[in-house]
Amino acid sequence: MKNFPMFLKMAGRRVVICGGSEEAARKARLVLKTEAEILVVAETLDPELQDLVASGRALHRAHPDASCFDNAALVFVATGCLDTDVAIADMARAAGAVVNVVDRPDMCDAFTPSIVDRDPLVVAIGTEGAAPVLGRAVKTRVETMLSPRLGAFVALAGRLRGAVADSFPPEARRGFWEWAFTGEAWRAHDAGRERAAATLLKEAIAQGKAPKAAGHIALVGAGPGARDLLTLRAVARLQQADVIFYDRLVDPEILELARRDADRVYVGKEVGACAWPQDKIDRLIVAEASKGLRVVRLKSGDPTIFGRAAEELSAARDAGIEVEIVPGITAAAAAAASLHTPLTERGETDSLVLTTGTCRPGDAAPAHGWLARPGTSIAFYMAVEKAAEVQADLLGSGAPAGCPVDIVSSVSTGHERHASTTLGALAETLRDTGLPSPAILFVRYPKSLACTASSQGAAQNVA
């Protein structure tokens, strides 16, 4: 480490920005988040800098002199002229200021880090000027890890530190803060219930002890496969989890986002197999949460779309355990994106149906005939093995054989495959291509096709 990272107190101190360009304006945006006095030194100013001066938030001088750098904590030099940059940097250093010359790392006393701002929590990421693009990429990843509400909760905790010190002996304070930032209070605040979070913290302080950790279950949508299609909230829950229950359709790369010390339990299900019956999974997730653990039930796609969420929600509620649903990108949406085809199209398909080709053993087969309506897009889940039945139901209910069909297997993964066909050739296409499950079958019955079919029928009747 060649550079020592440090946070500077800025209240009552000056930051000088030499230059009036967009680059100078970008530095001003950073400094605006502090309490520093801003002085911009340049003959002409970018419109954004002009506004800062006009509003009184920044001072302005046309030309630099030694007095510009009085009480300056930091000086940014961004004139774009090497000779001018050198002269200003020398003048600033003579006044005792720390200097950053934009895009000239060999002339810098300090480097501007990439910043993740959850005031009062601030994360600074630096590469010692070697790879600023990489620093910004790391910043993006950290941004996904930290809730936008985290700063406000940290500020609340800061206001309560004195009360905690009065109510807890030193050896008990760490346990209280661990509970505060990982338990019910933080979850309430993160969900937007700030008043409830504050009440939980204050009640614990009044009692002089941290409550016993309450278990929590999150039914998390893992999306269709690709790790970068997870939501930010899904990533956060994985990183908070003590134990994760996942199935065969969850990409192993997604599990790499979880805490290293989180337990991972495979509860995979194969079509037609019952190695992990649903009631056993229900009992397990409830048992783990009853120990005070944070449990994630990780499901492919979205938990509420053919994900058996109802049984798990019911089991959690019956046990009195807090439960939440974290939505995921469902396979139909991902498949449409991969095909560059909208799920609905104005004037052609104004209804979207998500349905399944497979029900529980012993249940009646799904009724698909009523879906054969003009203007409808139908996404069939778990229907590869039932394709012939789906085809017969729709054709038998009046859907034209020419309805376009797309089959997308293992969408968003490295094994993704795709075939286009028609409703009349659906079963044959699947036999010929051998596209495996998991797959989405898209059947579109556009209004224009219905009109064509009607016209042809009328012509035949006339003949």
Buried (B, 14 or more C-beta within 10 A) or exposed (E): EEBEEEEEEBEEBBBBBBBBBEBBBBBBEBBEEBEBBBBBBBEEBBEBBBEBBEEEEBBBBEEBEEEBBEEBBBBBBBBBEEEBBBBBBEBBBEBEBBBBBBEBEEBBBBBBBBBBBBEEBEBBBBBBBEEBEEBEEBBEEBBBBBBEBBBBBBBBBEEBEEEBEEBBEEEBBEEBBEBBBBBBBBBBBBEEBBEBBBEBBEEBBEEEBBBEBBBBBBBBBBBBBBBEBBBBBBBBBBBBBBBBBBBEBBBEEBBEBBEEEBBBBEBEBEEEEEEBEBEEBBEBBBEBBBEBBBBBBBBBBBBBBBBBBEEBBEBBEEBEBBBBBBBBBBBBBBBBBBBEBEBBBEEBBEEBBBBBBBEEEEEEEBEBBEBBBBBBBBBBBBBBEBBEBBBBBBBEBEBBEBBBBBBBBBBBBEEBBBBEBBBBBBBBBBEEBEBEBBBBBBBBBBBEBBEEBEEEEEEEEEE
